[in-house]
Amino acid sequence: MAKIDEVKARIDWLKELFKVVVTVMVADVAGMAKLYLDNTVDVLFYMGGLLLPFLVFVCMNISRKIERHFHELEGL
């Protein structure tokens, strides 16, 4: 029973981390949109654009880990 609780705890922690990363992505897109609408496309705008692929990569990795833990949970 302890193994199941450990896997569930890891899944819960990864879900919370996923929520945080998605929130940062939404804030980044909103900030870029605000800069674009204000016609202040500068270094900050491009840094936000470079941050998005990294955040997408992080989201993909987190979702893969969650799926692995779900498969591990099915085996228990």
C-alpha positions as CSV (number, residue, x, y, z in Angstrom):
1,M,0.0,0.0,0.0
2,A,2.9,2.4,0.6
3,K,4.1,2.1,-3.0
4,I,0.6,3.2,-4.2
5,D,0.6,6.2,-1.9
6,E,4.1,7.2,-3.0
7,V,3.2,7.1,-6.7
8,K,0.0,9.0,-6.0
9,A,2.0,11.7,-4.2
10,R,4.4,12.0,-7.1
11,I,1.5,12.3,-9.6
12,D,-0.1,15.0,-7.4
13,W,3.2,16.9,-7.2
14,L,3.7,16.7,-11.0
15,K,0.2,17.9,-11.6
16,E,0.8,21.0,-9.4
17,L,4.0,21.7,-11.2
18,F,2.2,21.3,-14.5
19,K,-0.3,23.9,-13.4
20,V,2.4,26.4,-12.4
21,V,4.2,26.0,-15.8
22,V,0.9,26.5,-17.7
23,T,0.2,29.6,-15.7
24,V,3.6,31.0,-16.5
25,M,3.0,30.2,-20.2
26,V,-0.4,32.1,-20.1
27,A,1.2,35.1,-18.4
28,D,4.0,35.1,-20.9
29,V,1.6,35.1,-23.9
30,A,-0.5,37.8,-22.2
31,G,2.7,39.9,-21.6
32,M,3.8,39.5,-25.2
33,A,0.3,40.4,-26.5
34,K,0.3,43.5,-24.3
35,L,3.8,44.6,-25.6
36,Y,2.6,44.0,-29.2
37,L,-0.6,46.0,-28.8
38,D,1.4,48.9,-27.1
39,N,3.8,48.9,-30.1
40,T,6.7,48.4,-27.7
41,V,8.2,45.3,-29.4
42,D,11.7,45.2,-27.9
43,V,14.1,42.8,-26.2
44,L,11.5,41.8,-23.6
45,F,9.0,40.8,-26.3
46,Y,11.6,38.6,-28.0
47,M,12.7,37.1,-24.7
48,G,9.1,36.1,-24.1
49,G,9.0,34.5,-27.5
50,L,12.2,32.5,-26.8
51,L,10.8,31.4,-23.4
52,L,7.7,29.7,-24.9
53,P,9.4,26.8,-26.7
54,F,11.2,26.0,-23.4
55,L,8.0,26.0,-21.4
56,V,6.3,23.8,-24.0
57,F,9.2,21.4,-23.7
58,V,8.9,21.4,-19.9
59,C,5.1,20.7,-20.2
60,M,5.7,17.8,-22.5
61,N,8.2,16.3,-20.1
62,I,6.0,16.7,-17.1
63,S,3.0,15.1,-18.9
64,R,5.2,12.2,-20.0
65,K,6.3,11.6,-16.4
66,I,2.7,11.8,-15.2
67,E,1.7,9.2,-17.8
68,R,4.6,6.9,-16.8
69,H,3.4,7.1,-13.2
70,F,-0.1,6.3,-14.2
71,H,1.1,3.2,-16.0
72,E,3.2,2.3,-13.0
73,L,0.0,2.7,-10.9
74,E,-1.9,0.4,-13.1
75,G,0.7,-2.3,-12.5
76,L,0.3,-2.2,-8.7
